[in-house]
Amino acid sequence: MNTSRAADKVGIKLLLLTVLVTVAVFAWTSSQYKTDNTHRDTWVDSTGNLHVLGITLQETTLRQAESLLQSRSDTALYIYPREHPSAGMTLEAFFPAIADHSKVILLLDTDTDLLHDIETRATRPHLYPNKVARMNLSPQDHKLAQQLTVRELTLIPSVSLNRKNIEARFGKANREETLPDGGLKLLFADLQLEAVLAEDKVTRLHFSNPAKH
């Protein structure tokens, strides 16, 4: 009898978990991708700037983004090796969990000279196994970063998504590419969105300004 009750409890928990995941995916995909720009959460304005998660690329500052996302960011200088797709030096703000528990990475708009100035005041680099180096900013540059605008945005959703979910929200992909690791990259040209899906990795949605490409 006890074994039967335990099995029933496990079954109920699994059912509840399935329902919760289904509801989360539905909520994510049903965020009205409408033709009226005032009601869409991802759209391009007349100047060619993309609006996503309330952030306007090339206009919204990091300080404003933190207010919009209702979360503090962890900002650092990153140096990517030559063989990396993002080779070079970047200034990035990482949000470990916004309201729906998704993760967000903002690439801040800086020029090469400013990046090198920031590097001179940053901490010694911490090298990750993938050869990417991270340098923590000085207090002075933390304040500076708050005033910089967002150039690109990467969203790592808190729920598992597939191609059907993503196209339900953003429309049909213009191009697709099978990646060396077996993953799939989808390009949505109107939004300059690259969606990367892989069974053994998290989904990443990368947004940049169509007008800048």
VMD Tcl script that draws the C-alpha trace (Angstrom):
set ca {
  {0.00 0.00 0.00}
  {2.80 2.46 0.95}
  {4.65 1.66 -2.28}
  {1.49 2.36 -4.28}
  {0.94 5.71 -2.53}
  {4.58 6.69 -3.09}
  {4.26 5.85 -6.78}
  {1.06 7.92 -6.99}
  {2.81 10.89 -5.37}
  {5.72 10.65 -7.83}
  {3.25 10.46 -10.70}
  {1.40 13.56 -9.50}
  {4.65 15.49 -9.11}
  {5.75 14.56 -12.63}
  {2.36 15.62 -14.01}
  {2.56 18.98 -12.21}
  {6.09 19.54 -13.50}
  {4.97 18.80 -17.06}
  {2.07 21.24 -16.74}
  {4.34 23.98 -15.34}
  {6.85 23.59 -18.18}
  {4.07 23.58 -20.77}
  {2.54 26.74 -19.30}
  {5.95 28.45 -19.22}
  {6.65 27.68 -22.88}
  {3.13 28.75 -23.87}
  {3.50 32.04 -22.00}
  {6.83 32.68 -23.73}
  {5.57 31.94 -27.25}
  {2.21 33.69 -26.87}
  {3.72 37.11 -26.16}
  {1.73 38.62 -29.10}
  {3.96 39.04 -32.11}
  {1.54 41.62 -33.59}
  {1.83 43.95 -36.55}
  {1.26 47.00 -34.37}
  {4.67 48.15 -33.10}
  {3.17 49.66 -29.95}
  {2.08 46.20 -28.79}
  {5.01 44.05 -29.85}
  {7.88 43.42 -27.48}
  {10.42 42.88 -30.31}
  {10.38 45.29 -33.24}
  {12.46 47.69 -35.33}
  {11.65 51.41 -35.29}
  {11.91 53.90 -38.16}
  {15.55 54.67 -37.32}
  {16.55 51.02 -37.64}
  {17.00 50.40 -33.92}
  {15.70 47.15 -32.47}
  {13.47 47.10 -29.40}
  {13.68 43.93 -27.30}
  {12.75 43.33 -23.64}
  {12.00 47.04 -23.39}
  {15.59 47.89 -24.38}
  {16.34 49.93 -27.51}
  {19.68 48.95 -29.01}
  {22.10 51.88 -29.49}
  {19.90 54.10 -27.27}
  {19.28 52.46 -23.89}
  {22.10 52.84 -21.36}
  {23.18 50.07 -19.00}
  {21.69 52.01 -16.07}
  {18.35 52.20 -17.88}
  {18.56 48.52 -18.84}
  {19.01 47.53 -15.20}
  {15.88 49.49 -14.35}
  {13.91 47.96 -17.23}
  {15.01 44.41 -16.41}
  {14.63 45.08 -12.65}
  {17.98 43.45 -11.98}
  {21.60 44.40 -11.33}
  {24.26 43.32 -13.78}
  {27.75 41.94 -13.41}
  {29.89 43.99 -15.81}
  {33.36 42.93 -16.91}
  {35.92 43.20 -19.69}
  {36.33 40.04 -21.79}
  {39.20 39.12 -24.10}
  {38.35 36.40 -26.63}
  {41.11 34.41 -28.40}
  {41.70 34.74 -32.13}
  {39.93 31.46 -32.96}
  {36.77 32.47 -31.07}
  {33.75 33.82 -33.07}
  {33.86 36.95 -30.86}
  {37.64 37.39 -31.16}
  {38.88 40.58 -29.54}
  {37.98 42.66 -26.50}
  {34.42 43.43 -25.36}
  {32.66 45.06 -22.43}
  {29.71 42.93 -21.31}
  {27.00 43.16 -18.66}
  {25.59 39.84 -17.45}
  {22.19 39.50 -15.80}
  {22.09 36.08 -14.06}
  {18.30 36.11 -13.64}
  {15.67 38.62 -14.74}
  {12.00 38.43 -13.69}
  {11.21 35.19 -15.53}
  {14.57 33.65 -14.50}
  {16.01 33.99 -18.01}
  {19.60 35.17 -18.37}
  {20.61 38.23 -20.38}
  {23.99 39.39 -21.70}
  {24.38 42.95 -22.97}
  {27.27 43.98 -25.20}
  {28.02 47.62 -24.43}
  {28.90 50.09 -27.18}
  {32.56 51.10 -26.87}
  {35.44 51.85 -29.19}
  {38.86 50.21 -29.15}
  {40.62 53.11 -27.44}
  {38.14 53.14 -24.55}
  {38.44 49.38 -24.13}
  {42.21 49.65 -23.84}
  {41.88 52.47 -21.31}
  {39.53 50.32 -19.23}
  {41.98 47.42 -19.52}
  {44.77 49.48 -17.91}
  {42.64 49.99 -14.79}
  {41.06 46.53 -14.62}
  {42.16 43.60 -12.46}
  {44.53 40.90 -13.68}
  {42.78 38.61 -16.18}
  {41.15 35.38 -15.05}
  {41.58 32.77 -17.78}
  {38.77 30.26 -18.39}
  {39.35 26.75 -19.85}
  {38.09 27.96 -23.24}
  {40.91 30.57 -23.23}
  {38.54 33.49 -22.73}
  {39.91 35.98 -20.21}
  {37.79 38.08 -17.84}
  {38.95 41.28 -16.15}
  {36.95 42.98 -13.39}
  {36.44 46.71 -13.77}
  {37.76 49.45 -11.53}
  {35.16 51.44 -9.51}
  {35.73 54.34 -11.92}
  {34.89 52.19 -14.94}
  {31.86 50.60 -13.28}
  {30.37 54.11 -13.16}
  {31.42 54.74 -16.75}
  {29.81 51.48 -17.92}
  {26.46 52.57 -16.46}
  {26.37 55.43 -19.00}
  {27.24 53.33 -22.05}
  {24.52 52.25 -24.46}
  {23.59 48.67 -25.32}
  {24.83 47.53 -28.74}
  {23.73 43.89 -28.76}
  {21.60 41.64 -26.54}
  {21.73 37.90 -25.94}
  {18.80 36.19 -24.23}
  {19.14 32.74 -22.66}
  {15.52 31.70 -21.94}
  {14.65 29.96 -18.69}
  {12.53 27.36 -20.51}
  {13.50 24.81 -23.12}
  {12.62 26.04 -26.61}
  {12.55 24.41 -30.02}
  {12.25 25.72 -33.55}
  {8.46 25.62 -33.44}
  {8.36 27.76 -30.27}
  {10.76 30.34 -31.69}
  {9.09 30.64 -35.10}
  {5.69 30.96 -33.38}
  {7.00 34.12 -31.76}
  {9.27 35.64 -34.41}
  {7.90 34.27 -37.68}
  {9.56 31.90 -40.13}
  {13.37 31.92 -40.20}
  {14.99 33.35 -43.34}
  {17.96 31.03 -43.16}
  {19.15 28.02 -41.20}
  {22.57 26.50 -40.64}
  {23.64 23.21 -39.10}
  {26.54 23.84 -36.71}
  {29.63 21.61 -36.34}
  {28.43 20.43 -32.92}
  {25.09 19.33 -34.36}
  {23.21 22.40 -33.21}
  {20.97 24.55 -35.39}
  {21.30 28.28 -36.08}
  {18.25 30.16 -37.32}
  {18.48 33.68 -38.78}
  {15.55 36.11 -38.69}
  {16.77 38.91 -40.94}
  {14.11 41.53 -40.13}
  {15.08 41.47 -36.45}
  {18.74 40.56 -37.03}
  {18.09 37.69 -34.63}
  {20.28 34.60 -34.49}
  {18.75 31.73 -32.54}
  {21.10 28.87 -31.66}
  {19.55 25.59 -30.57}
  {21.33 22.43 -29.45}
  {20.05 19.43 -27.51}
  {22.91 19.41 -25.02}
  {23.24 23.21 -24.66}
  {21.05 26.12 -23.67}
  {19.17 28.07 -26.33}
  {20.67 31.47 -27.11}
  {18.81 34.29 -28.87}
  {21.19 36.98 -30.09}
  {19.78 40.36 -31.20}
  {21.59 43.19 -32.98}
  {20.50 46.16 -35.09}
  {19.49 45.29 -38.68}
  {20.55 48.80 -39.77}
  {24.13 48.08 -38.64}
  {24.60 45.06 -40.93}
}
mol new
graphics top color blue
foreach p $ca { graphics top sphere $p radius 0.5 }
foreach p [lrange $ca 0 end-1] q [lrange $ca 1 end] { graphics top cylinder $p $q radius 0.2 }
display resetview
